[in-house]
Amino acid sequence: MRDAVIVEAVRTPVGKGRPGGALHEEHPVDLLARTLVELVERAGIDPALVDDVIGGCVTQAGDQAANITRTAVLAAGFPQSVPGMTVDRQCGSSQQAAHIAAQGVMSGAYDVAIACGVESMSRVPMGAAVLPGTDPFAPLRRTRYPDGLVGQGISAELIAARWKISREEQDAYALESHRRAAATWERGGFDREVAWAGQRDETVRPGTSVEALAGLKPAYHHPSYEERFPEIGWTVTAGNASPINDGAAALLIMGADVARRLGLKPRARFHSFAVAGDDPLLMLTAIMPATEKVLAKAGLRKDDIDLFEVNEAFASVVLAWQRELGVDHDRLNVRGGAIAIGHPLGGSGARIMTTLLHALEDADARFGLQTMCEAGGMANATILERL
């Protein structure tokens, strides 16, 4: 089985996901299309060589409906012969797109593929795909979980309670995310990966402080949950959780043999993949078994991994993962994460992989592991090996 390699990766700056945000006026199709154009131009490749474009998008409604990936391929001016499909594994959608693209290359189904993702949360709010009067969860699932499942914010609170993670720890983690992201921008660490010169991630707050974070109210407290979950301490806030964002990212993936034939330099290869499911009430904990699973598949130990990227959906989730895995903070989200950079849902997996690739190169490191929690109690995990 041949190696699947990344030869190029690019992302947009991440904008605030609200009217007035830096990317709000960009239609999500155009946002993704511009990213695809930048990707192939940087690589110097004829887009007619692309066998498939696999894109992640979570809320496939409104401006993001009707297979947004194929629409973006056409908007980018790619030949009509280039197909596209859109996948939904919730927050891990574009990481899953990378799995599909790489596995297609490894199997011989593709020679060249693009994995990408997009989300415009300012134009298509979370939950917009659920029509009034409809029930996406169905009677049989409700029979299995008669007490009902909860939203991700309550899951993050339950995780904080179970792993005894304090508000102060979560706020300190959030502060460090902003500090690292701001420092990376200041030293030019994001310049190579971001498509549009002169624009920065809009939700990085270099001036935030412990005092500012401590002053925020709990974001998910509601009296209806107090009796059911008396253990919750109500510690999750807008400051120690990821914001709402707009953004896109894309990776050019091909066989190592194809890269040689085209005279392109492979930058990293896909080493191992895993997906996992876990308790859908806690919802965000599948990153733990997914990490263990991908390490086992790779035949590697956690100490073999130079850099870890764990999506910062909530500080409590990353801190619980860190406690279970015992990973040093100096190898974890070294350029900051979603709390600072932002979390444009369907675009985040590809954004994080783009950041991980560049971080590995800049650190002259070998192995990077990326994992993301996903709604419904799932997670993806990927190990990249820099070449």
C-alpha positions as CSV (number, residue, x, y, z in Angstrom):
1,M,0.0,0.0,0.0
2,R,1.5,3.3,-1.1
3,D,2.0,6.3,1.2
4,A,-0.5,9.2,1.1
5,V,1.4,12.5,1.5
6,I,0.5,16.1,2.1
7,V,2.2,18.4,-0.4
8,E,0.3,21.6,0.4
9,A,-2.0,23.0,3.1
10,V,-3.6,26.3,3.6
11,R,-6.3,28.0,5.7
12,T,-8.1,31.2,5.8
13,P,-7.8,33.5,8.8
14,V,-10.6,32.7,11.2
15,G,-13.3,35.3,11.6
16,K,-15.8,36.1,14.3
17,G,-19.0,34.1,13.5
18,R,-21.4,37.0,13.6
19,P,-22.6,39.9,11.4
20,G,-19.8,42.4,11.3
21,G,-17.1,39.6,11.5
22,A,-14.2,39.8,9.1
23,L,-15.6,36.9,6.9
24,H,-19.3,37.4,7.3
25,E,-19.7,39.0,3.9
26,E,-18.0,36.0,2.2
27,H,-20.5,33.4,1.1
28,P,-19.3,30.1,2.5
29,V,-19.1,28.7,-1.1
30,D,-16.8,31.5,-2.0
31,L,-14.8,31.2,1.2
32,L,-14.0,27.5,0.4
33,A,-13.5,28.2,-3.3
34,R,-10.9,30.9,-2.7
35,T,-9.1,28.4,-0.4
36,L,-9.1,25.8,-3.1
37,V,-7.7,28.2,-5.6
38,E,-5.0,29.2,-3.2
39,L,-4.1,25.6,-2.5
40,V,-3.6,24.5,-6.2
41,E,-1.8,27.8,-7.0
42,R,0.7,27.3,-4.2
43,A,1.3,23.7,-5.3
44,G,1.5,24.7,-9.0
45,I,-0.7,21.8,-9.9
46,D,-3.3,21.6,-12.7
47,P,-6.7,21.1,-10.9
48,A,-7.7,18.7,-13.7
49,L,-5.5,16.2,-11.9
50,V,-7.6,16.1,-8.8
51,D,-9.6,12.9,-8.6
52,D,-12.0,14.1,-5.9
53,V,-12.5,16.9,-3.4
54,I,-13.9,15.8,0.0
55,G,-15.1,18.6,2.2
56,G,-16.4,18.8,5.8
57,C,-19.4,21.0,6.7
58,V,-21.6,20.6,9.8
59,T,-24.6,22.7,9.2
60,Q,-25.6,21.8,5.7
61,A,-28.5,24.2,5.3
62,G,-29.1,27.6,3.8
63,D,-25.9,28.9,2.2
64,Q,-24.2,25.6,3.0
65,A,-26.8,23.3,1.6
66,A,-26.8,21.1,-1.6
67,N,-23.3,19.7,-1.4
68,I,-21.3,22.8,-0.8
69,T,-18.0,21.1,-1.7
70,R,-19.1,20.4,-5.3
71,T,-20.5,24.0,-5.6
72,A,-17.1,25.4,-4.3
73,V,-15.2,23.2,-6.8
74,L,-17.2,24.8,-9.6
75,A,-16.9,28.3,-8.1
76,A,-13.2,27.9,-7.9
77,G,-13.0,27.4,-11.7
78,F,-11.9,23.8,-11.5
79,P,-12.7,21.7,-14.5
80,Q,-16.2,20.3,-14.5
81,S,-14.7,16.8,-14.4
82,V,-13.6,17.3,-10.8
83,P,-16.2,16.0,-8.4
84,G,-16.8,16.8,-4.8
85,M,-18.7,15.5,-1.8
86,T,-19.5,16.8,1.6
87,V,-19.2,14.8,4.8
88,D,-20.6,15.4,8.3
89,R,-18.8,13.9,11.3
90,Q,-19.8,17.0,13.3
91,C,-16.8,19.0,14.5
92,G,-14.4,16.4,13.0
93,S,-15.9,16.6,9.5
94,S,-12.9,17.9,7.7
95,Q,-10.5,15.7,9.7
96,Q,-12.7,12.8,8.5
97,A,-12.5,14.3,5.0
98,A,-8.7,14.0,5.3
99,H,-9.0,10.4,6.3
100,I,-11.2,9.6,3.3
101,A,-8.9,11.4,0.9
102,A,-5.7,9.8,2.3
103,Q,-7.3,6.3,2.5
104,G,-8.5,6.7,-1.1
105,V,-4.9,7.5,-2.1
106,M,-3.4,4.6,-0.1
107,S,-5.8,2.1,-1.6
108,G,-5.2,3.3,-5.2
109,A,-8.7,4.7,-5.7
110,Y,-7.3,8.2,-6.0
111,D,-4.0,9.5,-7.2
112,V,-4.7,13.1,-6.1
113,A,-7.3,14.3,-3.7
114,I,-8.2,17.5,-1.8
115,A,-9.5,17.4,1.8
116,C,-11.1,20.6,3.0
117,G,-13.7,22.1,5.2
118,V,-15.7,25.2,5.7
119,E,-18.2,26.7,8.1
120,S,-19.8,30.2,8.1
121,M,-21.5,30.3,11.5
122,S,-22.4,33.9,11.1
123,R,-24.5,33.1,8.0
124,V,-25.7,29.6,8.9
125,P,-26.1,29.3,12.7
126,M,-25.7,26.0,14.5
127,G,-29.0,24.1,14.5
128,A,-30.2,25.7,11.3
129,A,-30.5,22.3,9.7
130,V,-33.2,21.1,12.2
131,L,-36.5,22.3,10.8
132,P,-39.3,23.5,13.2
133,G,-41.5,20.6,14.1
134,T,-38.9,17.9,13.3
135,D,-37.0,15.5,15.6
136,P,-33.6,14.4,14.4
137,F,-33.1,12.1,17.4
138,A,-36.0,9.7,16.8
139,P,-38.1,7.6,19.2
140,L,-35.7,4.6,19.3
141,R,-32.8,6.7,20.5
142,R,-35.0,8.3,23.1
143,T,-36.0,4.8,24.3
144,R,-32.3,3.9,24.8
145,Y,-31.6,7.2,26.7
146,P,-34.9,7.8,28.4
147,D,-33.5,10.6,30.7
148,G,-32.4,12.4,27.5
149,L,-29.0,13.6,26.3
150,V,-27.7,17.1,26.7
151,G,-26.0,19.8,24.7
152,Q,-22.2,20.1,24.5
153,G,-22.0,22.8,27.1
154,I,-23.6,20.6,29.7
155,S,-21.3,17.7,28.6
156,A,-18.3,20.0,29.2
157,E,-19.6,20.8,32.7
158,L,-20.1,17.1,33.4
159,I,-16.5,16.4,32.3
160,A,-15.2,19.2,34.5
161,A,-17.1,17.7,37.5
162,R,-16.0,14.1,36.8
163,W,-12.3,15.0,36.4
164,K,-12.5,17.7,39.2
165,I,-11.3,20.5,36.9
166,S,-11.7,23.8,38.5
167,R,-12.8,27.1,37.0
168,E,-9.4,28.5,37.7
169,E,-7.7,25.7,35.8
170,Q,-10.0,26.2,32.8
171,D,-9.4,29.9,32.8
172,A,-5.7,29.5,33.1
173,Y,-5.7,27.1,30.2
174,A,-7.8,29.5,28.1
175,L,-5.4,32.4,28.9
176,E,-2.4,30.3,27.7
177,S,-4.3,29.5,24.5
178,H,-4.6,33.2,23.7
179,R,-1.0,33.8,24.8
180,R,0.4,31.1,22.5
181,A,-1.7,32.1,19.5
182,A,-0.8,35.7,19.8
183,A,2.9,34.9,20.2
184,T,2.7,32.7,17.1
185,W,1.2,35.5,15.1
186,E,3.8,38.0,16.4
187,R,6.8,35.8,15.4
188,G,5.3,35.1,12.0
189,G,4.5,31.4,12.8
190,F,1.1,31.5,11.0
191,D,2.2,33.5,8.0
192,R,2.9,30.5,5.7
193,E,-0.3,28.7,6.5
194,V,-2.8,31.6,6.2
195,A,-4.1,32.3,2.7
196,W,-4.8,36.1,2.9
197,A,-1.9,38.3,3.7
198,G,-2.6,41.1,6.2
199,Q,-5.5,39.3,7.9
200,R,-5.3,37.6,11.3
201,D,-7.5,35.3,13.3
202,E,-10.1,37.6,14.7
203,T,-10.8,36.0,18.1
204,V,-7.3,35.9,19.4
205,R,-7.2,38.2,22.4
206,P,-3.6,39.0,23.4
207,G,-4.9,41.5,26.0
208,T,-7.1,39.1,28.0
209,S,-6.3,38.4,31.6
210,V,-7.1,36.1,34.5
211,E,-9.3,38.9,35.9
212,A,-11.2,39.3,32.7
213,L,-11.8,35.6,32.3
214,A,-12.8,35.3,36.0
215,G,-15.5,37.9,35.6
216,L,-17.5,36.0,33.0
217,K,-20.7,34.2,34.0
218,P,-21.2,30.5,33.5
219,A,-22.5,30.1,29.9
220,Y,-24.8,27.0,30.4
221,H,-26.3,27.3,33.8
222,H,-30.0,26.6,33.9
223,P,-32.2,25.6,36.8
224,S,-33.7,22.7,34.9
225,Y,-30.3,20.9,35.1
226,E,-29.6,21.5,38.8
227,E,-31.6,18.6,40.2
228,R,-30.5,16.1,37.5
229,F,-26.8,17.0,37.7
230,P,-26.1,18.3,41.3
231,E,-22.4,17.5,40.8
232,I,-22.0,20.3,38.2
233,G,-20.1,23.4,39.5
234,W,-21.0,25.6,36.6
235,T,-17.5,26.5,35.6
236,V,-17.7,26.6,31.8
237,T,-17.9,30.2,30.3
238,A,-17.6,31.9,27.0
239,G,-14.0,32.6,27.9
240,N,-12.8,29.0,28.5
241,A,-14.8,27.6,25.5
242,S,-14.3,28.0,21.8
243,P,-16.1,30.9,20.1
244,I,-18.4,30.9,17.1
245,N,-16.5,31.4,13.9
246,D,-16.2,31.5,10.1
247,G,-13.3,29.9,8.2
248,A,-12.1,27.3,5.7
249,A,-9.0,25.2,5.1
250,A,-7.7,22.7,2.6
251,L,-5.0,20.1,2.1
252,L,-3.6,18.6,-1.1
253,I,-3.1,14.9,-0.7
254,M,-1.6,12.4,-3.2
255,G,0.4,9.3,-3.5
256,A,4.1,9.6,-2.8
257,D,4.8,8.2,-6.2
258,V,2.5,10.8,-7.8
259,A,4.3,13.6,-6.0
260,R,7.7,12.3,-7.3
261,R,6.3,12.1,-10.9
262,L,4.9,15.7,-10.6
263,G,8.1,17.0,-9.1
264,L,6.3,18.0,-5.8
265,K,7.8,17.7,-2.4
266,P,6.0,15.5,0.1
267,R,5.8,17.4,3.5
268,A,4.2,14.7,5.7
269,R,2.7,11.3,5.3
270,F,-0.4,9.9,6.9
271,H,0.9,7.4,9.3
272,S,-2.2,6.1,11.2
273,F,-5.9,6.7,11.6
274,A,-8.6,5.9,14.1
275,V,-12.2,6.8,14.9
276,A,-13.9,6.1,18.2
277,G,-17.2,6.4,20.0
278,D,-18.0,6.9,23.7
279,D,-20.7,7.9,26.1
280,P,-23.0,10.3,24.2
281,L,-24.0,12.0,27.5
282,L,-20.5,13.0,28.2
283,M,-20.2,13.3,24.5
284,L,-16.7,14.9,24.3
285,T,-14.6,12.1,25.8
286,A,-14.1,9.9,22.8
287,I,-10.8,11.7,22.1
288,M,-9.3,9.5,24.9
289,P,-10.1,6.1,23.4
290,A,-9.4,7.5,19.9
291,T,-5.9,8.6,21.0
292,E,-5.1,5.2,22.6
293,K,-6.5,3.5,19.5
294,V,-4.4,5.4,17.0
295,L,-1.3,5.0,19.0
296,A,-1.9,1.2,19.1
297,K,-2.5,1.1,15.4
298,A,0.7,3.0,14.8
299,G,2.8,0.9,17.2
300,L,3.8,4.1,18.9
301,R,3.8,5.4,22.5
302,K,2.7,8.8,23.6
303,D,6.3,9.7,24.2
304,D,7.1,9.1,20.5
305,I,4.7,11.9,19.6
306,D,6.4,15.3,19.3
307,L,3.3,17.5,19.1
308,F,-0.3,16.9,20.0
309,E,-3.3,18.9,18.7
310,V,-6.5,18.4,20.7
311,N,-9.3,20.6,19.6
312,E,-10.1,23.2,22.2
313,A,-13.9,22.9,22.0
314,F,-13.8,23.5,25.8
315,A,-10.9,23.8,28.2
316,S,-12.3,21.1,30.4
317,V,-12.2,18.6,27.5
318,V,-8.6,19.2,26.8
319,L,-7.6,19.1,30.5
320,A,-9.5,15.9,31.1
321,W,-7.7,14.3,28.1
322,Q,-4.4,15.6,29.4
323,R,-5.0,14.1,32.8
324,E,-5.9,10.7,31.3
325,L,-3.0,10.6,28.8
326,G,-0.3,12.4,30.9
327,V,1.0,14.6,28.1
328,D,3.2,17.5,29.0
329,H,1.7,20.9,28.2
330,D,4.8,21.9,26.2
331,R,3.8,19.4,23.5
332,L,0.1,20.2,23.5
333,N,-1.5,22.8,21.2
334,V,1.8,24.7,21.1
335,R,0.4,27.5,18.8
336,G,-2.8,27.9,20.8
337,G,-6.1,26.3,19.9
338,A,-9.7,26.9,19.1
339,I,-10.3,28.9,22.3
340,A,-8.2,31.6,20.8
341,I,-7.9,30.9,17.1
342,G,-11.6,29.8,16.7
343,H,-13.7,26.8,15.8
344,P,-15.5,27.1,12.4
345,L,-17.0,23.6,12.9
346,G,-16.7,21.9,9.5
347,G,-13.4,23.7,8.7
348,S,-11.7,23.0,12.0
349,G,-10.2,19.6,11.3
350,A,-8.5,20.8,8.2
351,R,-7.4,24.0,10.0
352,I,-5.9,22.1,12.8
353,M,-4.1,19.7,10.5
354,T,-2.7,22.6,8.5
355,T,-1.4,24.2,11.7
356,L,0.0,20.9,12.9
357,L,1.9,20.4,9.6
358,H,3.5,23.8,9.8
359,A,4.3,23.4,13.5
360,L,6.1,20.1,12.9
361,E,8.1,21.7,10.1
362,D,9.1,24.7,12.2
363,A,10.1,22.6,15.1
364,D,12.0,20.0,13.0
365,A,9.8,17.4,14.6
366,R,8.7,14.0,13.3
367,F,5.3,12.8,14.7
368,G,2.2,14.8,15.3
369,L,-1.1,13.5,16.6
370,Q,-4.4,15.3,16.1
371,T,-7.7,14.4,17.7
372,M,-11.1,16.1,17.9
373,C,-14.2,15.6,20.0
374,E,-17.4,15.4,18.1
375,A,-21.1,15.7,18.9
376,G,-22.8,12.4,19.5
377,G,-19.9,11.0,21.5
378,M,-17.3,10.5,18.7
379,A,-13.7,11.4,17.8
380,N,-11.2,11.2,15.0
381,A,-7.5,10.7,15.6
382,T,-4.7,11.0,13.0
383,I,-0.9,10.6,13.2
384,L,1.2,12.6,10.7
385,E,4.8,11.9,10.1
386,R,6.8,14.8,8.8
387,L,9.0,14.0,5.8
